[in-house]
Amino acid sequence: MKTMRRGLRTILRNPLRTGLLVAVLAVSVGLALIMITVNEAFAKRLDDIRAQVGTTITVRPAGSFGGGFLGRGGFGGDPGGENPATGEDSTAQQATLTDDALADLSSIEHIASYSRRITSQYTGDELQSTTIEPPEGAPAPNGAPAGGFQVPILVTGTEDPSSLASLGVEDAQIVEGRTFNSDEAQANVAVLGQTLAENNKLAIGDTFQLNTTTMEVVGIYSTGTQFGDNSLFLPLETARTMFDRTGEVDEVDVQADTASNVGEVADAIRAALGEDVADVTTQEFAFDAISAPLADAQSSSQVGMIAALVASAAVILFSVGLVARQRVKEIGILKAVGASNWHVTAQFGIETAVISVVAAVLGALATFPLAQTVANGLVSDSSVAAGPGGGPGGGPGDGGGPGFLRGAEVASGLLGDVKVAVSPEVFLYAIVIAAGLAIIASAIPAWYVGRVRPAEVLRHE
């Protein structure tokens, strides 16, 4: 008890030195605690992104990209006729999956759900497509007039009306009406892009002819792009009947139950369908591309945490060592009046522990208002990395496509909104750091105390 009182009196005897030491140490410990907290927030956000992006597996016919739309002649091509770009019969390039081939998906473990989709190019004259002016000096596709060209109308049949996405159509937002529902799987209803609806003077409740079938407009969506808004969505079975594609599938979005099972599910799909039948891609590239800024920020926080802890240890060691050298006379007197090496070392240890705890508590208090600011500074660019195609991740070789882009859109929203929640556990971290610093610093006075000879110290006085 006497040793503790002596240690506390020594701290109060020189408040300026104690205050400076506490301030410097509080800054170092506070930075370490902030980095620990921010690192945990980044790790949680990476897990959130992986859960949102990484559970989608896209299945397409082997060697295809874009499904029936591109396989049926491309922009301005004649469906079932000669492809102007290659001179080949476009029907020979068509690749599709079938319901029979996909029957095995229902027996694969860890598949939470899957939805099928077909895409076809509408070439009739019942709907008028929009006209786009190409950039000055740019050639028009397939030899179209330089004054502008009509964007082909993309018709997508889907059994997942809650997610309106297809080739060139991402982040579709319903601006009027509604989307179709599961009870309308074979109904003659359509959700039109805003540009297509305006160009044909169609509104909610209106009807129009599509391949001689009367369709009702139940919803209008907007993507903010001319191509995306020049498309329409139908129930899957309705689209199959209308385009004579019974049993065909251009693309399947498979959802694994957890992100950790994505690889296993993808391998099982490849084994069940055969690599010569289907291309199976996951969202790992999307996760890597989207989370790169966050992963870099997490690495920076880890480096900052280590640097702050090293700085804290260096500060306490240097300070205690300097104080011990200045107090050689005091150590010698204490030993001369009968204090053991352990008692003297304990006194220094108590002083160091008190200073470390006070500094750690101050650092913990500073963590609450500053952690979010530090996190925002580390994640300064929340944009999604763009590939050569201008979109997230680039082209098909990177696992691109509608499923990829939907995952990228979700993840980019998560990336730009890293919220740091500072929990009371930060005080536990502070106490642990303080205890560690006190233990480390106790080595210096122990070494000095063991070397001091009372007779030599008193002889020079």
Rosetta blueprint (number, residue, H / E / L):
1 M L
2 K H
3 T H
4 M H
5 R H
6 R H
7 G H
8 L H
9 R H
10 T H
11 I H
12 L H
13 R H
14 N L
15 P H
16 L H
17 R H
18 T H
19 G H
20 L H
21 L H
22 V H
23 A H
24 V H
25 L H
26 A H
27 V H
28 S H
29 V H
30 G H
31 L H
32 A H
33 L H
34 I H
35 M H
36 I H
37 T H
38 V H
39 N H
40 E H
41 A H
42 F H
43 A H
44 K H
45 R H
46 L H
47 D H
48 D H
49 I H
50 R H
51 A H
52 Q H
53 V H
54 G L
55 T L
56 T E
57 I E
58 T E
59 V E
60 R E
61 P E
62 A L
63 G L
64 S L
65 F L
66 G L
67 G L
68 G H
69 F H
70 L H
71 G H
72 R L
73 G L
74 G L
75 F L
76 G L
77 G L
78 D L
79 P L
80 G L
81 G L
82 E E
83 N L
84 P L
85 A L
86 T L
87 G L
88 E L
89 D E
90 S H
91 T H
92 A H
93 Q H
94 Q L
95 A L
96 T L
97 L E
98 T E
99 D L
100 D L
101 A H
102 L H
103 A H
104 D H
105 L H
106 S H
107 S H
108 I L
109 E L
110 H L
111 I E
112 A E
113 S E
114 Y E
115 S E
116 R E
117 R E
118 I E
119 T E
120 S E
121 Q E
122 Y E
123 T L
124 G L
125 D L
126 E L
127 L L
128 Q L
129 S L
130 T L
131 T E
132 I E
133 E L
134 P L
135 P L
136 E L
137 G L
138 A L
139 P L
140 A L
141 P H
142 N H
143 G H
144 A L
145 P L
146 A L
147 G L
148 G L
149 F E
150 Q E
151 V L
152 P L
153 I E
154 L E
155 V E
156 T E
157 G E
158 T E
159 E L
160 D L
161 P L
162 S L
163 S L
164 L L
165 A L
166 S E
167 L L
168 G L
169 V E
170 E L
171 D L
172 A L
173 Q E
174 I E
175 V E
176 E E
177 G E
178 R L
179 T L
180 F L
181 N L
182 S H
183 D H
184 E H
185 A L
186 Q L
187 A L
188 N L
189 V E
190 A E
191 V E
192 L E
193 G E
194 Q H
195 T H
196 L H
197 A H
198 E H
199 N H
200 N L
201 K L
202 L L
203 A L
204 I L
205 G L
206 D L
207 T E
208 F E
209 Q E
210 L E
211 N L
212 T L
213 T E
214 T E
215 M E
216 E E
217 V E
218 V E
219 G E
220 I E
221 Y E
222 S E
223 T L
224 G L
225 T L
226 Q L
227 F L
228 G H
229 D H
230 N H
231 S E
232 L E
233 F E
234 L E
235 P E
236 L H
237 E H
238 T H
239 A H
240 R H
241 T H
242 M H
243 F L
244 D L
245 R L
246 T L
247 G L
248 E E
249 V E
250 D L
251 E E
252 V E
253 D E
254 V E
255 Q E
256 A E
257 D L
258 T L
259 A H
260 S H
261 N H
262 V H
263 G H
264 E H
265 V H
266 A H
267 D H
268 A H
269 I H
270 R H
271 A H
272 A H
273 L H
274 G L
275 E L
276 D L
277 V L
278 A E
279 D E
280 V E
281 T E
282 T E
283 Q L
284 E H
285 F H
286 A H
287 F H
288 D H
289 A H
290 I H
291 S H
292 A H
293 P H
294 L H
295 A H
296 D H
297 A H
298 Q H
299 S H
300 S H
301 S H
302 Q H
303 V H
304 G H
305 M H
306 I H
307 A H
308 A H
309 L H
310 V H
311 A H
312 S H
313 A H
314 A H
315 V H
316 I H
317 L H
318 F H
319 S H
320 V H
321 G H
322 L H
323 V H
324 A H
325 R H
326 Q H
327 R L
328 V H
329 K H
330 E H
331 I H
332 G H
333 I H
334 L H
335 K H
336 A H
337 V L
338 G L
339 A L
340 S L
341 N H
342 W H
343 H H
344 V H
345 T H
346 A H
347 Q H
348 F H
349 G H
350 I H
351 E H
352 T H
353 A H
354 V H
355 I H
356 S H
357 V H
358 V H
359 A H
360 A H
361 V H
362 L H
363 G H
364 A H
365 L H
366 A H
367 T H
368 F H
369 P H
370 L H
371 A H
372 Q H
373 T H
374 V H
375 A H
376 N H
377 G H
378 L H
379 V L
380 S L
381 D L
382 S L
383 S L
384 V L
385 A L
386 A E
387 G L
388 P L
389 G L
390 G L
391 G L
392 P E
393 G L
394 G L
395 G L
396 P H
397 G H
398 D H
399 G L
400 G L
401 G L
402 P H
403 G H
404 F H
405 L H
406 R H
407 G H
408 A H
409 E H
410 V H
411 A H
412 S H
413 G H
414 L H
415 L H
416 G L
417 D L
418 V L
419 K L
420 V L
421 A L
422 V L
423 S L
424 P L
425 E H
426 V H
427 F H
428 L H
429 Y H
430 A H
431 I H
432 V H
433 I H
434 A H
435 A H
436 G H
437 L H
438 A H
439 I H
440 I H
441 A H
442 S L
443 A H
444 I H
445 P H
446 A H
447 W H
448 Y H
449 V H
450 G H
451 R H
452 V L
453 R L
454 P H
455 A H
456 E H
457 V H
458 L H
459 R H
460 H L
461 E L
